[in-house]
Amino acid sequence: MYLGQSIQVATENIEAAGLANKVNIIVGRAIDTLEKLDPSQPFDLVFIDADKPSNLEYYKHAKRLTRTGGVIVSEARIFFDICLLRFSSI
């Protein structure tokens, strides 16, 4: 699926779910986008499913952008377990 098609499908699904007033679709490289997000509007849930070499950077941003008590989930379980053990003070 091409990027344009993915955006269109996502937009249609968000509208169909009645969430268009609550969801913003941001297009761009994730690492660049994460750097620009404002932590004063934290997320309740972050799901990391990205290129494995950058997972630590994504985790650092997720931690910065997730509210206290929020949840960070990663599809790379082994990496995420290491993050929880080693990088909990990041």
DRENGU-244789 format. One record per atom (N, C-alpha, C): residue number from 0; x negated, y, z; residue in three letters; atom name. Coordinates in Angstrom, 3 decimals, decimal comma, always signed. Atoms other than C-alpha are relative to their C-alpha. Layout:
% residues N
<num=NUM | east=X | north=Y | up=Z | residuo=ALA | atomo=CA>
...
***
This chain:
% residues 90
<num=0 | east=-0,857 | north=-1,164 | up=+0,000 | residuo=MET | atomo=N>
<num=0 | east=+0,000 | north=+0,000 | up=+0,000 | residuo=MET | atomo=CA>
<num=0 | east=-0,910 | north=+1,236 | up=+0,000 | residuo=MET | atomo=C>
<num=1 | east=+0,771 | north=-1,235 | up=+0,074 | residuo=TYR | atomo=N>
<num=1 | east=-1,354 | north=+3,406 | up=-0,885 | residuo=TYR | atomo=CA>
<num=1 | east=+0,343 | north=+0,910 | up=+1,174 | residuo=TYR | atomo=C>
<num=2 | east=-0,196 | north=-0,891 | up=-1,146 | residuo=LEU | atomo=N>
<num=2 | east=-1,730 | north=+6,081 | up=+1,778 | residuo=LEU | atomo=CA>
<num=2 | east=+1,301 | north=+0,783 | up=-0,124 | residuo=LEU | atomo=C>
<num=3 | east=-1,231 | north=-0,764 | up=+0,203 | residuo=GLY | atomo=N>
<num=3 | east=+1,052 | north=+8,189 | up=+0,278 | residuo=GLY | atomo=CA>
<num=3 | east=+1,245 | north=-0,831 | up=+0,264 | residuo=GLY | atomo=C>
<num=4 | east=-1,130 | north=+0,890 | up=-0,238 | residuo=GLN | atomo=N>
<num=4 | east=+3,400 | north=+5,219 | up=+0,332 | residuo=GLN | atomo=CA>
<num=4 | east=+0,141 | north=-0,316 | up=+1,485 | residuo=GLN | atomo=C>
<num=5 | east=-0,040 | north=+0,288 | up=-1,435 | residuo=SER | atomo=N>
<num=5 | east=+2,462 | north=+4,428 | up=+3,939 | residuo=SER | atomo=CA>
<num=5 | east=+0,623 | north=+1,157 | up=+0,763 | residuo=SER | atomo=C>
<num=6 | east=-0,550 | north=-1,187 | up=-0,662 | residuo=ILE | atomo=N>
<num=6 | east=+3,255 | north=+7,980 | up=+4,994 | residuo=ILE | atomo=CA>
<num=6 | east=+1,496 | north=+0,095 | up=-0,250 | residuo=ILE | atomo=C>
<num=7 | east=-1,420 | north=-0,063 | up=+0,342 | residuo=GLN | atomo=N>
<num=7 | east=+6,574 | north=+7,865 | up=+3,168 | residuo=GLN | atomo=CA>
<num=7 | east=+0,799 | north=-1,047 | up=+0,781 | residuo=GLN | atomo=C>
<num=8 | east=-0,693 | north=+1,070 | up=-0,731 | residuo=VAL | atomo=N>
<num=8 | east=+7,560 | north=+4,520 | up=+4,739 | residuo=VAL | atomo=CA>
<num=8 | east=+0,069 | north=+0,347 | up=+1,490 | residuo=VAL | atomo=C>
<num=9 | east=+0,005 | north=-0,381 | up=-1,415 | residuo=ALA | atomo=N>
<num=9 | east=+6,524 | north=+5,729 | up=+8,208 | residuo=ALA | atomo=CA>
<num=9 | east=+1,014 | north=+1,108 | up=+0,262 | residuo=ALA | atomo=C>
<num=10 | east=-0,933 | north=-1,118 | up=-0,159 | residuo=THR | atomo=N>
<num=10 | east=+8,484 | north=+8,964 | up=+7,779 | residuo=THR | atomo=CA>
<num=10 | east=+1,446 | north=-0,490 | up=-0,059 | residuo=THR | atomo=C>
<num=11 | east=-1,361 | north=+0,526 | up=+0,139 | residuo=GLU | atomo=N>
<num=11 | east=+11,596 | north=+7,094 | up=+6,615 | residuo=GLU | atomo=CA>
<num=11 | east=+0,409 | north=-0,816 | up=+1,229 | residuo=GLU | atomo=C>
<num=12 | east=-0,312 | north=+0,820 | up=-1,176 | residuo=ASN | atomo=N>
<num=12 | east=+11,388 | north=+4,643 | up=+9,534 | residuo=ASN | atomo=CA>
<num=12 | east=+0,191 | north=+0,851 | up=+1,251 | residuo=ASN | atomo=C>
<num=13 | east=-0,128 | north=-0,898 | up=-1,153 | residuo=ILE | atomo=N>
<num=13 | east=+10,898 | north=+7,409 | up=+12,085 | residuo=ILE | atomo=CA>
<num=13 | east=+1,333 | north=+0,737 | up=-0,068 | residuo=ILE | atomo=C>
<num=14 | east=-1,292 | north=-0,688 | up=+0,169 | residuo=GLU | atomo=N>
<num=14 | east=+13,884 | north=+9,313 | up=+10,669 | residuo=GLU | atomo=CA>
<num=14 | east=+1,159 | north=-0,955 | up=+0,257 | residuo=GLU | atomo=C>
<num=15 | east=-1,068 | north=+0,984 | up=-0,186 | residuo=ALA | atomo=N>
<num=15 | east=+16,020 | north=+6,147 | up=+10,593 | residuo=ALA | atomo=CA>
<num=15 | east=+0,179 | north=-0,349 | up=+1,479 | residuo=ALA | atomo=C>
<num=16 | east=-0,068 | north=+0,292 | up=-1,439 | residuo=ALA | atomo=N>
<num=16 | east=+15,182 | north=+5,568 | up=+14,268 | residuo=ALA | atomo=CA>
<num=16 | east=+0,467 | north=+1,201 | up=+0,809 | residuo=ALA | atomo=C>
<num=17 | east=-0,444 | north=-1,201 | up=-0,702 | residuo=GLY | atomo=N>
<num=17 | east=+16,310 | north=+9,105 | up=+15,102 | residuo=GLY | atomo=CA>
<num=17 | east=-1,099 | north=+0,656 | up=+0,825 | residuo=GLY | atomo=C>
<num=18 | east=+1,130 | north=-0,520 | up=-0,778 | residuo=LEU | atomo=N>
<num=18 | east=+12,839 | north=+10,087 | up=+16,302 | residuo=LEU | atomo=CA>
<num=18 | east=-0,772 | north=+1,108 | up=-0,708 | residuo=LEU | atomo=C>
<num=19 | east=+0,728 | north=-1,006 | up=+0,783 | residuo=ALA | atomo=N>
<num=19 | east=+11,892 | north=+12,717 | up=+13,731 | residuo=ALA | atomo=CA>
<num=19 | east=-0,342 | north=+1,243 | up=+0,819 | residuo=ALA | atomo=C>
<num=20 | east=+0,280 | north=-1,181 | up=-0,832 | residuo=ASN | atomo=N>
<num=20 | east=+12,084 | north=+15,452 | up=+16,384 | residuo=ASN | atomo=CA>
<num=20 | east=-1,014 | north=-0,289 | up=+1,113 | residuo=ASN | atomo=C>
<num=21 | east=+0,937 | north=+0,374 | up=-1,054 | residuo=LYS | atomo=N>
<num=21 | east=+9,684 | north=+13,520 | up=+18,664 | residuo=LYS | atomo=CA>
<num=21 | east=-1,326 | north=-0,548 | up=-0,511 | residuo=LYS | atomo=C>
<num=22 | east=+1,188 | north=+0,648 | up=+0,562 | residuo=VAL | atomo=N>
<num=22 | east=+7,073 | north=+12,057 | up=+16,292 | residuo=VAL | atomo=CA>
<num=22 | east=-0,630 | north=+0,901 | up=-1,053 | residuo=VAL | atomo=C>
<num=23 | east=+0,761 | north=-0,726 | up=+1,021 | residuo=ASN | atomo=N>
<num=23 | east=+4,375 | north=+13,845 | up=+14,341 | residuo=ASN | atomo=CA>
<num=23 | east=-0,939 | north=-0,975 | up=-0,680 | residuo=ASN | atomo=C>
<num=24 | east=+0,934 | north=+0,829 | up=+0,755 | residuo=ILE | atomo=N>
<num=24 | east=+2,513 | north=+12,018 | up=+11,596 | residuo=ILE | atomo=CA>
<num=24 | east=-1,201 | north=+0,873 | up=-0,329 | residuo=ILE | atomo=C>
<num=25 | east=+1,239 | north=-0,725 | up=+0,249 | residuo=ILE | atomo=N>
<num=25 | east=-1,092 | north=+13,143 | up=+11,420 | residuo=ILE | atomo=CA>
<num=25 | east=-0,825 | north=-0,833 | up=-0,966 | residuo=ILE | atomo=C>
<num=26 | east=+0,763 | north=+0,712 | up=+1,021 | residuo=VAL | atomo=N>
<num=26 | east=-3,066 | north=+12,186 | up=+8,322 | residuo=VAL | atomo=CA>
<num=26 | east=-1,449 | north=+0,464 | up=+0,041 | residuo=VAL | atomo=C>
<num=27 | east=+1,425 | north=-0,318 | up=+0,003 | residuo=GLY | atomo=N>
<num=27 | east=-6,842 | north=+12,022 | up=+8,398 | residuo=GLY | atomo=CA>
<num=27 | east=-0,780 | north=-1,095 | up=+0,691 | residuo=GLY | atomo=C>
<num=28 | east=+0,853 | north=+0,951 | up=-0,702 | residuo=ARG | atomo=N>
<num=28 | east=-9,782 | north=+10,139 | up=+9,826 | residuo=ARG | atomo=CA>
<num=28 | east=+0,331 | north=+0,072 | up=+1,489 | residuo=ARG | atomo=C>
<num=29 | east=-0,435 | north=+0,038 | up=-1,401 | residuo=ALA | atomo=N>
<num=29 | east=-8,782 | north=+9,035 | up=+13,316 | residuo=ALA | atomo=CA>
<num=29 | east=-0,988 | north=+0,702 | up=+0,926 | residuo=ALA | atomo=C>
<num=30 | east=+0,985 | north=-0,581 | up=-0,905 | residuo=ILE | atomo=N>
<num=30 | east=-12,025 | north=+10,063 | up=+14,987 | residuo=ILE | atomo=CA>
<num=30 | east=+0,000 | north=+1,524 | up=-0,089 | residuo=ILE | atomo=C>
<num=31 | east=-0,068 | north=-1,454 | up=+0,172 | residuo=ASP | atomo=N>
<num=31 | east=-11,761 | north=+13,581 | up=+13,530 | residuo=ASP | atomo=CA>
<num=31 | east=+1,269 | north=+0,564 | up=+0,627 | residuo=ASP | atomo=C>
<num=32 | east=-1,287 | north=-0,434 | up=-0,538 | residuo=THR | atomo=N>
<num=32 | east=-8,118 | north=+13,874 | up=+14,527 | residuo=THR | atomo=CA>
<num=32 | east=-0,002 | north=-0,042 | up=+1,521 | residuo=THR | atomo=C>
<num=33 | east=+0,025 | north=+0,143 | up=-1,452 | residuo=LEU | atomo=N>
<num=33 | east=-8,678 | north=+12,626 | up=+18,073 | residuo=LEU | atomo=CA>
<num=33 | east=-0,772 | north=+1,129 | up=+0,668 | residuo=LEU | atomo=C>
<num=34 | east=+0,809 | north=-1,084 | up=-0,563 | residuo=GLU | atomo=N>
<num=34 | east=-11,334 | north=+15,265 | up=+18,685 | residuo=GLU | atomo=CA>
<num=34 | east=+0,791 | north=+1,295 | up=+0,112 | residuo=GLU | atomo=C>
<num=35 | east=-0,769 | north=-1,243 | up=+0,042 | residuo=LYS | atomo=N>
<num=35 | east=-8,779 | north=+17,979 | up=+17,901 | residuo=LYS | atomo=CA>
<num=35 | east=+1,253 | north=-0,023 | up=+0,881 | residuo=LYS | atomo=C>
<num=36 | east=-1,221 | north=+0,084 | up=-0,794 | residuo=LEU | atomo=N>
<num=36 | east=-5,913 | north=+16,700 | up=+20,067 | residuo=LEU | atomo=CA>
<num=36 | east=-0,196 | north=+0,605 | up=+1,382 | residuo=LEU | atomo=C>
<num=37 | east=+0,013 | north=-0,732 | up=-1,268 | residuo=ASP | atomo=N>
<num=37 | east=-5,079 | north=+18,665 | up=+23,200 | residuo=ASP | atomo=CA>
<num=37 | east=+0,380 | north=-0,921 | up=+1,158 | residuo=ASP | atomo=C>
<num=38 | east=-0,320 | north=+0,877 | up=-1,125 | residuo=PRO | atomo=N>
<num=38 | east=-5,277 | north=+16,658 | up=+26,450 | residuo=PRO | atomo=CA>
<num=38 | east=+1,060 | north=+0,553 | up=+0,944 | residuo=PRO | atomo=C>
<num=39 | east=-1,050 | north=-0,539 | up=-0,865 | residuo=SER | atomo=N>
<num=39 | east=-2,769 | north=+19,010 | up=+28,085 | residuo=SER | atomo=CA>
<num=39 | east=+1,376 | north=-0,557 | up=-0,376 | residuo=SER | atomo=C>
<num=40 | east=-1,224 | north=+0,694 | up=+0,401 | residuo=GLN | atomo=N>
<num=40 | east=-0,097 | north=+17,045 | up=+26,184 | residuo=GLN | atomo=CA>
<num=40 | east=-0,329 | north=-1,484 | up=-0,118 | residuo=GLN | atomo=C>
<num=41 | east=+0,515 | north=+1,364 | up=+0,009 | residuo=PRO | atomo=N>
<num=41 | east=-1,131 | north=+13,505 | up=+27,193 | residuo=PRO | atomo=CA>
<num=41 | east=+0,995 | north=-1,037 | up=-0,517 | residuo=PRO | atomo=C>
<num=42 | east=-0,786 | north=+1,138 | up=+0,463 | residuo=PHE | atomo=N>
<num=42 | east=+0,091 | north=+10,214 | up=+25,787 | residuo=PHE | atomo=CA>
<num=42 | east=+0,313 | north=-0,914 | up=+1,170 | residuo=PHE | atomo=C>
<num=43 | east=-0,348 | north=+1,026 | up=-0,977 | residuo=ASP | atomo=N>
<num=43 | east=+1,880 | north=+7,583 | up=+27,845 | residuo=ASP | atomo=CA>
<num=43 | east=-0,645 | north=-1,326 | up=-0,381 | residuo=ASP | atomo=C>
<num=44 | east=+0,520 | north=+1,255 | up=+0,526 | residuo=LEU | atomo=N>
<num=44 | east=+0,563 | north=+4,780 | up=+25,625 | residuo=LEU | atomo=CA>
<num=44 | east=-0,906 | north=+0,289 | up=-1,182 | residuo=LEU | atomo=C>
<num=45 | east=+0,904 | north=-0,076 | up=+1,144 | residuo=VAL | atomo=N>
<num=45 | east=-2,415 | north=+4,511 | up=+23,278 | residuo=VAL | atomo=CA>
<num=45 | east=-0,312 | north=-1,425 | up=-0,421 | residuo=VAL | atomo=C>
<num=46 | east=+0,337 | north=+1,311 | up=+0,554 | residuo=PHE | atomo=N>
<num=46 | east=-2,933 | north=+1,491 | up=+21,015 | residuo=PHE | atomo=CA>
<num=46 | east=-1,173 | north=+0,186 | up=-0,940 | residuo=PHE | atomo=C>
<num=47 | east=+1,204 | north=-0,110 | up=+0,821 | residuo=ILE | atomo=N>
<num=47 | east=-6,419 | north=+1,105 | up=+19,529 | residuo=ILE | atomo=CA>
<num=47 | east=-0,081 | north=-1,214 | up=-0,908 | residuo=ILE | atomo=C>
<num=48 | east=+0,149 | north=+1,048 | up=+1,023 | residuo=ASP | atomo=N>
<num=48 | east=-6,590 | north=-0,905 | up=+16,297 | residuo=ASP | atomo=CA>
<num=48 | east=-0,800 | north=+0,644 | up=-1,117 | residuo=ASP | atomo=C>
<num=49 | east=+0,844 | north=-0,762 | up=+0,918 | residuo=ALA | atomo=N>
<num=49 | east=-9,533 | north=+0,495 | up=+14,398 | residuo=ALA | atomo=CA>
<num=49 | east=-1,278 | north=-0,764 | up=-0,315 | residuo=ALA | atomo=C>
<num=50 | east=+1,272 | north=+0,638 | up=+0,339 | residuo=ASP | atomo=N>
<num=50 | east=-12,952 | north=-0,233 | up=+12,998 | residuo=ASP | atomo=CA>
<num=50 | east=-0,779 | north=-0,294 | up=+1,279 | residuo=ASP | atomo=C>
<num=51 | east=+0,629 | north=+0,463 | up=-1,241 | residuo=LYS | atomo=N>
<num=51 | east=-14,828 | north=-2,223 | up=+15,644 | residuo=LYS | atomo=CA>
<num=51 | east=-1,219 | north=+0,822 | up=+0,426 | residuo=LYS | atomo=C>
<num=52 | east=+1,167 | north=-0,764 | up=-0,448 | residuo=PRO | atomo=N>
<num=52 | east=-18,096 | north=-0,215 | up=+15,616 | residuo=PRO | atomo=CA>
<num=52 | east=+0,354 | north=+1,311 | up=+0,704 | residuo=PRO | atomo=C>
<num=53 | east=-0,397 | north=-1,284 | up=-0,590 | residuo=SER | atomo=N>
<num=53 | east=-16,168 | north=+2,917 | up=+16,648 | residuo=SER | atomo=CA>
<num=53 | east=+0,906 | north=-0,151 | up=+1,218 | residuo=SER | atomo=C>
<num=54 | east=-0,953 | north=+0,210 | up=-1,096 | residuo=ASN | atomo=N>
<num=54 | east=-14,052 | north=+1,329 | up=+19,396 | residuo=ASN | atomo=CA>
<num=54 | east=-0,359 | north=+0,756 | up=+1,269 | residuo=ASN | atomo=C>
<num=55 | east=+0,371 | north=-0,726 | up=-1,211 | residuo=LEU | atomo=N>
<num=55 | east=-16,062 | north=+2,907 | up=+22,217 | residuo=LEU | atomo=CA>
<num=55 | east=+0,391 | north=+1,468 | up=-0,116 | residuo=LEU | atomo=C>
<num=56 | east=-0,391 | north=-1,405 | up=+0,202 | residuo=GLU | atomo=N>
<num=56 | east=-15,511 | north=+6,382 | up=+20,744 | residuo=GLU | atomo=CA>
<num=56 | east=+1,512 | north=+0,161 | up=+0,090 | residuo=GLU | atomo=C>
<num=57 | east=-1,459 | north=-0,065 | up=-0,088 | residuo=TYR | atomo=N>
<num=57 | east=-11,795 | north=+5,674 | up=+20,328 | residuo=TYR | atomo=CA>
<num=57 | east=+0,452 | north=-0,139 | up=+1,446 | residuo=TYR | atomo=C>
<num=58 | east=-0,348 | north=+0,192 | up=-1,404 | residuo=TYR | atomo=N>
<num=58 | east=-11,633 | north=+4,453 | up=+23,921 | residuo=TYR | atomo=CA>
<num=58 | east=-0,251 | north=+1,282 | up=+0,799 | residuo=TYR | atomo=C>
<num=59 | east=+0,306 | north=-1,243 | up=-0,713 | residuo=LYS | atomo=N>
<num=59 | east=-13,335 | north=+7,619 | up=+25,203 | residuo=LYS | atomo=CA>
<num=59 | east=+1,077 | north=+1,051 | up=-0,258 | residuo=LYS | atomo=C>
<num=60 | east=-1,059 | north=-0,958 | up=+0,328 | residuo=HIS | atomo=N>
<num=60 | east=-10,789 | north=+9,759 | up=+23,362 | residuo=HIS | atomo=CA>
<num=60 | east=+1,330 | north=-0,427 | up=+0,612 | residuo=HIS | atomo=C>
<num=61 | east=-1,255 | north=+0,492 | up=-0,578 | residuo=ALA | atomo=N>
<num=61 | east=-7,911 | north=+7,546 | up=+24,490 | residuo=ALA | atomo=CA>
<num=61 | east=+0,052 | north=+0,309 | up=+1,487 | residuo=ALA | atomo=C>
<num=62 | east=+0,031 | north=-0,278 | up=-1,436 | residuo=LYS | atomo=N>
<num=62 | east=-8,984 | north=+7,919 | up=+28,101 | residuo=LYS | atomo=CA>
<num=62 | east=+0,220 | north=+1,487 | up=+0,267 | residuo=LYS | atomo=C>
<num=63 | east=-0,137 | north=-1,454 | up=-0,145 | residuo=ARG | atomo=N>
<num=63 | east=-9,245 | north=+11,708 | up=+27,700 | residuo=ARG | atomo=CA>
<num=63 | east=+1,431 | north=+0,453 | up=-0,284 | residuo=ARG | atomo=C>
<num=64 | east=-1,312 | north=-0,438 | up=+0,486 | residuo=LEU | atomo=N>
<num=64 | east=-5,811 | north=+11,900 | up=+26,036 | residuo=LEU | atomo=CA>
<num=64 | east=+1,186 | north=-0,736 | up=+0,632 | residuo=LEU | atomo=C>
<num=65 | east=-1,076 | north=+0,779 | up=-0,622 | residuo=THR | atomo=N>
<num=65 | east=-3,813 | north=+9,448 | up=+28,192 | residuo=THR | atomo=CA>
<num=65 | east=+0,254 | north=+0,514 | up=+1,410 | residuo=THR | atomo=C>
<num=66 | east=-0,365 | north=-0,519 | up=-1,322 | residuo=ARG | atomo=N>
<num=66 | east=-1,935 | north=+10,656 | up=+31,261 | residuo=ARG | atomo=CA>
<num=66 | east=-0,400 | north=-0,993 | up=+1,081 | residuo=ARG | atomo=C>
<num=67 | east=+0,251 | north=+0,866 | up=-1,141 | residuo=THR | atomo=N>
<num=67 | east=-2,741 | north=+9,274 | up=+34,699 | residuo=THR | atomo=CA>
<num=67 | east=+1,168 | north=-0,981 | up=+0,111 | residuo=THR | atomo=C>
<num=68 | east=-1,040 | north=+1,027 | up=-0,042 | residuo=GLY | atomo=N>
<num=68 | east=-0,834 | north=+6,001 | up=+34,937 | residuo=GLY | atomo=CA>
<num=68 | east=+0,395 | north=-0,503 | up=-1,364 | residuo=GLY | atomo=C>
<num=69 | east=-0,288 | north=+0,435 | up=+1,362 | residuo=GLY | atomo=N>
<num=69 | east=-0,692 | north=+5,677 | up=+31,149 | residuo=GLY | atomo=CA>
<num=69 | east=-0,707 | north=-1,309 | up=-0,313 | residuo=GLY | atomo=C>
<num=70 | east=+0,524 | north=+1,299 | up=+0,400 | residuo=VAL | atomo=N>
<num=70 | east=-1,637 | north=+2,534 | up=+29,253 | residuo=VAL | atomo=CA>
<num=70 | east=-0,812 | north=+0,143 | up=-1,280 | residuo=VAL | atomo=C>
<num=71 | east=+0,830 | north=+0,078 | up=+1,202 | residuo=ILE | atomo=N>
<num=71 | east=-4,466 | north=+1,985 | up=+26,770 | residuo=ILE | atomo=CA>
<num=71 | east=-0,098 | north=-1,472 | up=-0,370 | residuo=ILE | atomo=C>
<num=72 | east=+0,010 | north=+1,377 | up=+0,484 | residuo=VAL | atomo=N>
<num=72 | east=-4,157 | north=-1,194 | up=+24,693 | residuo=VAL | atomo=CA>
<num=72 | east=-0,915 | north=-0,070 | up=-1,208 | residuo=VAL | atomo=C>
<num=73 | east=+0,875 | north=+0,192 | up=+1,155 | residuo=SER | atomo=N>
<num=73 | east=-6,726 | north=-2,537 | up=+22,244 | residuo=SER | atomo=CA>
<num=73 | east=+0,221 | north=-1,381 | up=-0,569 | residuo=SER | atomo=C>
<num=74 | east=-0,131 | north=+1,312 | up=+0,615 | residuo=GLU | atomo=N>
<num=74 | east=-6,375 | north=-5,328 | up=+19,730 | residuo=GLU | atomo=CA>
<num=74 | east=-1,323 | north=-0,753 | up=+0,085 | residuo=GLU | atomo=C>
<num=75 | east=+1,315 | north=+0,627 | up=-0,141 | residuo=ALA | atomo=N>
<num=75 | east=-10,100 | north=-6,033 | up=+20,246 | residuo=ALA | atomo=CA>
<num=75 | east=-0,216 | north=-0,337 | up=+1,469 | residuo=ALA | atomo=C>
<num=76 | east=-0,031 | north=+0,323 | up=-1,423 | residuo=ARG | atomo=N>
<num=76 | east=-9,674 | north=-7,753 | up=+23,596 | residuo=ARG | atomo=CA>
<num=76 | east=-1,382 | north=-0,119 | up=+0,610 | residuo=ARG | atomo=C>
<num=77 | east=+1,330 | north=+0,184 | up=-0,587 | residuo=ILE | atomo=N>
<num=77 | east=-13,292 | north=-8,741 | up=+24,145 | residuo=ILE | atomo=CA>
<num=77 | east=-0,663 | north=+1,350 | up=+0,195 | residuo=ILE | atomo=C>
<num=78 | east=+0,599 | north=-1,330 | up=-0,121 | residuo=PHE | atomo=N>
<num=78 | east=-14,491 | north=-5,207 | up=+23,463 | residuo=PHE | atomo=CA>
<num=78 | east=+0,672 | north=+0,776 | up=+1,120 | residuo=PHE | atomo=C>
<num=79 | east=-0,735 | north=-0,774 | up=-0,994 | residuo=PHE | atomo=N>
<num=79 | east=-11,773 | north=-3,724 | up=+25,627 | residuo=PHE | atomo=CA>
<num=79 | east=-0,332 | north=-0,463 | up=+1,404 | residuo=PHE | atomo=C>
<num=80 | east=+0,394 | north=+0,512 | up=-1,316 | residuo=ASP | atomo=N>
<num=80 | east=-12,641 | north=-6,002 | up=+28,559 | residuo=ASP | atomo=CA>
<num=80 | east=-1,343 | north=+0,576 | up=+0,411 | residuo=ASP | atomo=C>
<num=81 | east=+1,310 | north=-0,582 | up=-0,290 | residuo=ILE | atomo=N>
<num=81 | east=-16,228 | north=-4,764 | up=+28,325 | residuo=ILE | atomo=CA>
<num=81 | east=+0,158 | north=+1,471 | up=+0,368 | residuo=ILE | atomo=C>
<num=82 | east=-0,234 | north=-1,407 | up=-0,316 | residuo=CYS | atomo=N>
<num=82 | east=-14,998 | north=-1,160 | up=+28,281 | residuo=CYS | atomo=CA>
<num=82 | east=+0,531 | north=+0,163 | up=+1,413 | residuo=CYS | atomo=C>
<num=83 | east=-0,585 | north=-0,118 | up=-1,329 | residuo=LEU | atomo=N>
<num=83 | east=-12,935 | north=-1,699 | up=+31,394 | residuo=LEU | atomo=CA>
<num=83 | east=-1,053 | north=-0,252 | up=+1,077 | residuo=LEU | atomo=C>
<num=84 | east=+1,018 | north=+0,326 | up=-0,997 | residuo=LEU | atomo=N>
<num=84 | east=-15,876 | north=-3,219 | up=+33,217 | residuo=LEU | atomo=CA>
<num=84 | east=-1,134 | north=+1,010 | up=+0,031 | residuo=LEU | atomo=C>
<num=85 | east=+1,197 | north=-0,834 | up=+0,074 | residuo=ARG | atomo=N>
<num=85 | east=-18,696 | north=-0,977 | up=+32,005 | residuo=ARG | atomo=CA>
<num=85 | east=+0,273 | north=+1,487 | up=-0,062 | residuo=ARG | atomo=C>
<num=86 | east=-0,203 | north=-1,398 | up=+0,310 | residuo=PHE | atomo=N>
<num=86 | east=-17,145 | north=+2,290 | up=+30,979 | residuo=PHE | atomo=CA>
<num=86 | east=+1,156 | north=+0,645 | up=+0,757 | residuo=PHE | atomo=C>
<num=87 | east=-1,138 | north=-0,554 | up=-0,726 | residuo=SER | atomo=N>
<num=87 | east=-14,434 | north=+2,875 | up=+33,539 | residuo=SER | atomo=CA>
<num=87 | east=-0,292 | north=+1,364 | up=+0,592 | residuo=SER | atomo=C>
<num=88 | east=+0,332 | north=-1,320 | up=-0,540 | residuo=SER | atomo=N>
<num=88 | east=-16,323 | north=+5,923 | up=+34,737 | residuo=SER | atomo=CA>
<num=88 | east=-0,234 | north=+1,037 | up=-1,083 | residuo=SER | atomo=C>
<num=89 | east=+0,213 | north=-0,951 | up=+1,118 | residuo=ILE | atomo=N>
<num=89 | east=-16,537 | north=+7,557 | up=+31,274 | residuo=ILE | atomo=CA>
<num=89 | east=+1,003 | north=+1,121 | up=+0,087 | residuo=ILE | atomo=C>
***
